[in-house]
Amino acid sequence: MSRRILSIAAAILVCAPSAFASPAYPAVFQDELKLTEAPLCTICHQGATGAGTVTTDLGRALRSRGLVGGGNEASLRTAITALVAEGNPAIKPYTSGGNVVNVAGPEYGCAFGARAADRSAWASAIGVGLALVFGRRRRS
């Protein structure tokens, strides 16, 4: 029985990487910097969002000022405030008063906003199903 539980847990972790996305971050970024539109996740992430994908100068600068993933909005607000106060060059394009070039529409955001939770739930369900199917085949 414990082997089955371990298989299920492993399948969930492997199949649900979007659970680590932070769909609120673009809106927080927009609010903190008084932007006309929310930026795309690519201002911090390369490719898909999630652990290990923060690769841009801005993303690394925010992380070094205390930003943590998982939807911790307070840490993003604190990191943005620190970068602005320092006059950090990575955040200057967003504080110059112009419109941000790299933006998304209102229904988008990191991992496509609310859709990330939907994808994560589906991926988890598929992972559990696969773990159960393959767990049963082993015993046969």
Secondary structure in CASP SS format (residue, H / E / C, confidence):
PFRMAT SS
TARGET T0000
AUTHOR 0000-0000-0000
METHOD secondary structure of the structure
MODEL  1
M C 1.00
S H 1.00
R H 1.00
R H 1.00
I H 1.00
L H 1.00
S H 1.00
I H 1.00
A H 1.00
A H 1.00
A H 1.00
I H 1.00
L H 1.00
V H 1.00
C H 1.00
A C 1.00
P H 1.00
S H 1.00
A H 1.00
F H 1.00
A C 1.00
S C 1.00
P C 1.00
A C 1.00
Y H 1.00
P H 1.00
A H 1.00
V H 1.00
F H 1.00
Q H 1.00
D H 1.00
E H 1.00
L H 1.00
K C 1.00
L C 1.00
T C 1.00
E C 1.00
A C 1.00
P E 1.00
L C 1.00
C H 1.00
T H 1.00
I H 1.00
C C 1.00
H E 1.00
Q C 1.00
G C 1.00
A C 1.00
T C 1.00
G C 1.00
A C 1.00
G C 1.00
T C 1.00
V E 1.00
T C 1.00
T C 1.00
D H 1.00
L H 1.00
G H 1.00
R H 1.00
A H 1.00
L H 1.00
R H 1.00
S H 1.00
R C 1.00
G C 1.00
L C 1.00
V C 1.00
G C 1.00
G C 1.00
G C 1.00
N C 1.00
E H 1.00
A H 1.00
S H 1.00
L H 1.00
R H 1.00
T H 1.00
A H 1.00
I H 1.00
T H 1.00
A H 1.00
L H 1.00
V H 1.00
A H 1.00
E H 1.00
G C 1.00
N C 1.00
P C 1.00
A C 1.00
I C 1.00
K H 1.00
P H 1.00
Y H 1.00
T H 1.00
S C 1.00
G C 1.00
G C 1.00
N C 1.00
V C 1.00
V C 1.00
N C 1.00
V E 1.00
A C 1.00
G C 1.00
P C 1.00
E C 1.00
Y C 1.00
G C 1.00
C H 1.00
A H 1.00
F H 1.00
G C 1.00
A C 1.00
R H 1.00
A H 1.00
A H 1.00
D H 1.00
R H 1.00
S H 1.00
A H 1.00
W H 1.00
A H 1.00
S H 1.00
A H 1.00
I H 1.00
G H 1.00
V H 1.00
G H 1.00
L H 1.00
A H 1.00
L H 1.00
V H 1.00
F H 1.00
G H 1.00
R H 1.00
R H 1.00
R H 1.00
R H 1.00
S C 1.00
END
